[in-house]
Structure formats: structure tokens, C-alpha cells
């Protein structure tokens, strides 16, 4: 099932169009309402910002949308141009925003959240060793550290950011403990996580799982026949029971894996849908970072033969989660 990658039918704008909107007579920041306009590119960052400041935060790239391929729409540009504070991920995740953010930063605070992390803690993209893997939110320790980098800018709009930050990081630590306990129950021979694209390397490093993606780190890459054949061999040799689709990525390549394994006598099923570059529906438990992690950990554990409660760490997962 193909997933939406741009999330809208609005005309896409480049840097020239962005500058035109910025100069188009919009209200200056100081002339707007008291409630600040805080904008984030991804849902994960928006969720963290809301938790840290207790204020509304808009996310440009919502559920089911792919930040790797998302091009800024006219609505995105207007929202950014009216913002008092902008958070984006950086590390080449939202590559189509990279030329716009320096211009935006001339008129308001703009922070690339993941780029506040020390370089030595980052993994590299196997296809481009000089580029870091951007999917840092799947390592709870890294995500907690990244949220600390957001606090100084948010403190200008909310007086209790430090206390809220401590509480949010306690939630991160709690779900990390659950993840370690649940994932440790997966049998040794099944500790192989195969997903649509290579988004879970930090997750694997944090929790001791081997991780393979059909596509590369960016969903813009293509999976060749050689890659499919290599993964089929691995699934058959390890007798891995399940592979996983992602909410923001097509499942076509995963279906090819399943068919290839079946032809070799190994039954492999879809173990469930994981949230990778986007979270669950707005307003849902899975639409928060904690809920997304709970869903992914619980789904992976149960599908690969481990033990985890059906409704997750807090009994809040959707019935089919």
C-alpha cells in the first residue's frame, strides 16, 4: 500500500518562492497574539516541544508522511513564515527544507534538534559514510539528550520548561526500561529486525538487535534484486518468523521478501506495522513519542517470539496494536 509522501496537493515552493512569501506582507511576529506560534517539521519533535512547554506546537509532516521525500508546500511556507520559533530535525532527514532554514533563521529562532547531539554519538549512513544516520529518536538516551537542546529556546515562552523537561525525560527512561525488558525475551536466533527501510539502526544499537532494511536510510533509495535475494537468504538461514512494514513507506519490497522466502520453504509473515519516520494518528497514544515506542517495542517483541503484553507497557495501545 503506497503511503502519501508529501501530504498535500498544494504547489511546492523552492527557495525563491519561500523568499517571496516571506516578503509578502505577513504580520510581523510582534503584532500577533500572545500565544506563540511554535512550528516543528516532524511529529516527534512537535510532541517533545509540547511536552516541554505545554503550548500548542504545529507539525508540518504528519502521520503517514515521509520526511525524506517531503517538499515544502505553500501552506508549509506560510506556516513557517508566521512562526515565532521553528524546530526541524536536520542531519539530512528533511532534505528539501535544508536551503530554506538559513533564510528563516535570519528573522526568528530556528534549531536543528538532532544536530545538537555530539557527532561521536551518531551512526553513519552505510551508503554515504560522511553523512550521519538521522533516525536518532529511536535511541531513548539520544532522544532525551536532544530534547535538552530544545529547552533554552522554549524557555522564552514558558517558565516551567526545566520541570517539564525532567518529567518528559522520566517518561523516556520508563519506556526505555520496558523496551529492554521486553526485547530481551526474544529468542537469540530471532533477534533480527527486517523493515522496509533502514530506520532502526539506533534502535538496534540501543537494544541489542540486528537490523536490516530493504531500502537504505533514505526512502528515496531503491531496493535492487540483489538486496532482496540477500535478505531472503538471511531470513531462511535464521528462520526468522516475521518482517515489518512501516506506516510511512510502501510495503512492496517486504511482500517480495515474503514471496522469496516462501519459494524457499520458509514461512515469513508481516509481523505488524511499525512507526518509523512518522508517528501514529494525531490525538492518539501512538501519536506521541512514548506511544510510538511502546507500539513498536510491543509489536516487534510479540512477532519475533518474545513476551510482551498485548496492549503494551501502559495498557494503552490500540486493540490491534
N, C-alpha and C positions, 0 to 999 in steps of 0.2 A: 504494500500500500504506500503510494507516494505521499510524502508529507510536504506541507507548504514550506517554502524556504524564504519567502520574502514577506509573507504575512499581510499583503495588501495589494490593491490594484493601482495605487497612486503612482504618479510619474516619479521615476527615480532621478535624483539630482546628484550631480558631481560637485566639485569644489566651487566652480563658478556659480552654479545655481545656489549653493549654500550661501555664498557671499552676497548674492542678490537678495535672498530672503532676509539675511541679517541687516541689510541696509534698507529694507522695505518699509520703514515707518512703524515698526513694532514698538510697543510701550517699553520705555526703559525700566530696568529692574526696580529702581527706587519708586516708580509710580504705581506699582502693583500692590495687591492685597498683602496683609500682614503674613499670611501663611506662605512660607517659601515654596517655590517650585523646584523640587528636587527630582532629577531625572537620572535613571540608570539605563544602560543598554540591555543588560540581561536580567532575567528574573532572579537569579541567585544573588546578584549584587543588590537589586531592589529589596529583596527580602531582608538581607543583612542591614541595609540602611534603615528600613522601617523599624527593625528590632532595636537599632542603636539610638534612634532619635524619637520614635513614637509619632512620627509625622507621615503624611501621605508621600509616597515615592512612586513615580511612574516608571514602568519598564517598557522600552521600545520593542524588545524582541521577546515575545510572549510564548505561552505554551505551544508545543508542536512546531516552533520556528527554529531555524538553523542559523546561528550567528556566523558561521563560517561563510555562508553564501549570501547573507542578508545585505542588500544595498539600501542605503538611507532613502526613504520615501519623502515626498513633500511634507507629509504630516510629521515624520520624524524630525525634519529640519526645522519646522515651525516650533515643535515642542522643545527642541534643543535651544533655539534662539530665544525662547521665553524663560529659560531655566535660570534659577539663581545659583544652582550647584549641579554639576554633572559628574557622574561616576561611569567609567567604562572599564572593561576588563583589561584590554591591552594584550601584550605577548602574541599579537597577530591573530587573536581569536576573531574579532570583528574587523577583518582586514579592510573592508570597504569604508570604515569610519576613520582610518588612520590619517588621511590627509585633511579631514575636516576638524579634528580635535585641536590641533595647534591654533587654528584661526579662532575657534570658540574660546580657547584659553586666554585670548587677548582681552576678553571682556568679562569673564567670570571664572570662579574656581573650577578646574577640571582635573580629575585624578584617574590615572590608570591603576586600578586597585591591585592587580596581580603584579604590577611592576614595582610595587613597594617591597616585594619579597627579595631576600638576598639571592643573588644569581646561583650561588653554590647549592641552594636547596632545590633548584629546578632540574627537571629531566629535559633531555633534548629530543627533538623530533628526529626519529631514525632516518627519515628521508632527507632532512636538511640539518645536519649536526650543529650548524651555527645558530639555529633557531630553537628557542625553548618550547616545550610542550605547554600549551596554555591551560590545560584542564586541572588546575591546582585545587579547585573546590572539592575534589574527591579525596583529598587528604585532610582529615579534620584538623590536624595540627597546623598545616599550612593555611587553611581557611580561617582558623582562629587568628592567626598572625596577620593575615591580610585585612581582617576586619578592624584590627587595632590601627592600621594605617588610615582608615576612614574617619576615625574619631575626631582628630583635630579640626577637620573641615565641618563636620556635623555639629561640633560644639558651639559654633557661631549661631546655630539656630535652635538648639535645645540644651538646657542647663544640666540635664541629668544623663548625658551621654556616657560618662565613665561608669556609672552604676548599671545602666542598661547594657553596656558592653560586657561587663563582668557577668551579668545574668545570661546573656546570649552565649558567651563562651562556656558557661557551665552547661548549657543545653548541648553545645557541640561536644563537650567532653563526655556527657552522658550517652549520646548516641554512638560515639566512638567506642565506648566500653561495650555497649550492646553489640556493635559490629564485630569486635574482636571475639567476643564470647560465642556469637552465632556462627561466624565464618570458620572458627576453629573446629567446629563439628563436622565440616565437610571432609569426607574421606580423602586420604593423601592422593590416590590415583585420579580423583575427580577435581582436583584443585586447579582447573584450567577454565578461565573465563573467556569465552569467544563471543565477541559482539560485532555489530555492524561496522563500526569504525573505531579507530584506536584512541578512545577517550578515557580509558580506565587504567592507564599505567600508574598514576599516582595512587589510585585505589589499590592496585595490586601490590605496590611497594609498601603501602601502609599496613596491609592486612595479610601479606604473605601468600598472594595468589599469582599464578602465572596468567598473563593476559595476552590475548591475541585479537586484533581487529582485522576484519576483512579488508576494509579500506584503511588508508593511512590516517594520520592525525587530523587532517582536514577532510571534510566530506566532499570537497571538490575533487579529490583524487579518485581514481578508478581502480577497481579490483580486476586484475587480469586472470586468465585461466590458470597460469602457473601458481598464483596465490591461492586460488580456490582449491587446486589439486593438493598443494602443500598442507592446507588446513584440513582437508578431508583425510589425508594420511595421518595427521596428528589426532584427529577425533577417533579414527578407527584404532590406532595403536594404543591410545589411552582409554578407549571405551568410555569416552565422555558422554553422559546421557543427554545433555541439553546445550543449546546455544541461545543467545538472547538478541531480540530486536530492540530498537531504540525508538523513543517517541518522536524524534525529530529527523529520522533517517529512514530511507526506503529499506524494506526487508527483502528486496530481490536477491541480493547476494547471499543472505542467510538461507533462503529457500534452495539456492544452488548447492550450498553445503549439505543440507539435509538430504537432497536427492543424491548427491555424490556418495555420501556415507551409506545410504540405503542400498545403492548399487553394489557396495562392498560388504553388505550384510550387517551393517551397524545401524541400529535404530537410534536416531538422534531427533529430539523434539525441540520445539520452541519452548524454552523454559519460562518465558514471560517477557513483558515489555519493560525495559529499563528507561529511566530518565537520565539522559546524558548531557546534552548541551542546552536543554530546556527542562523546566520543572513541570509539575502537574497542573491541573486547571486552577485558574485564579479562584481564591477563596477556599480551596480545599486544603486538607492537611498535606497532601502530596505536592501542593503548590508552595510549600515552604522548603527551605534547605533541609531542616530536620526531617520533615516528612518524606522528601525525596530520598534522602539517605536511608531512612527506615524502610521505605518501599524497596529500594534496590538491594539492600543487605538481606532483607527477608526473602525476596524473590530469588536471589542468587543462591542463598543457603538452602532453601527448600528444594529448588530444582536440581541442585548438584548433590543431593543426598544428605545434607546436613539437617540440623534440628533448629527450628525457629517457630515461634507462634504465628499462626495464620494471619492474625491482624497486627503483627509487628510488636515493636518494643513497648508501645503505649496503648495497644488495642485500638488504634485509631485508623488503621489502614482500611481502604475500601474493601468490601467483602470479596472482590475478585483480585485484590492486591497480593 
